[in-house]
């Protein structure tokens, strides 16, 4: 449980749920839809989804390519359900992990009812791989959100709006936003609510996300690794929850941190184990706030050479489950 909201297993739009909810909700008035948040790395997609959902579901750092999975955040009202998908930043894949990440993006585009294309005020599109992908989409509306406008002058914002009108005339609307300051996020929410289709809910109305508690525990640890280490270390690291035991007053969690080389293992652990201890202390504090319960956390570092290029390990780590 996260607060009073349920975490449920991932499922796509399936007939069983539709038939079940048809008996509970008036199909003529209830709205429900999938909203995919896409864009290049580090434009604020995760910050935006957290702001829209009102919970910290996606990890946020200043480093690019922090998000590796498709993470759903669900907002429910009496007569609507919006299912947001935070996705990895769109990149040119260099190895198997990147390919898996881009599959999450492609699947989210395929089942979207609305697409939020997030750019930022200073982003330069000297390559048009993202635009090519978006221009092929003609079955759902695409909104362009120009993020981080709190960092810009009014004339810069106006110039960027003009730029995107020229670059992407098919956009339903171009909206300047600040996900961090939550400027215009209510406007975006109201537009989504108005434009999602009439449909019964896809998920239990108490649900807030499709991911498990184990997933969020691993993401919290991975976030601390991104915040505490430099260069290639965070990108070479994966976190697996080996054990997650919930007792009445405490959660007992054992986590395995995988790296690709022995030298990286030494860096993760640090002199006298100080760096690993720091990561564990910070992660435990966030877990206790997230889960609302005391946490006992153990961390172990393992070496798995070139795991980012091994399909078998990516399967084990959950990257090939779309």
Secondary structure, 3 states (H helix, E strand, C coil): CECCEEECCCCCCCHHHHHHHHCCCCCCCCEEEEEEEECCCCCCHHHHHHHHHCCCCCCCCCCCCCCCCCEEEEEEECCEEEEEEECCCCCCCCCHHHHHHHHHHHHHHHCCCEEEEEEECCCCCCCCHHHHHHHCCCCCEEEEEEECHHHCCHHHHHHHHHHHHHHCCCCCEEEECECCCCECHHHHHHHHHHHCCECCCCCCCCEEECCCHHHHHHHHHHHHHHHHCCCCCHHHCEEEEEEEEECCCEEEEEEEEEECCHHHHHHHHCHHHHHHHHHHHHHHHHHHHHHCCEEEEEEEEEECCCHHHCHHHHHHCCCCCC
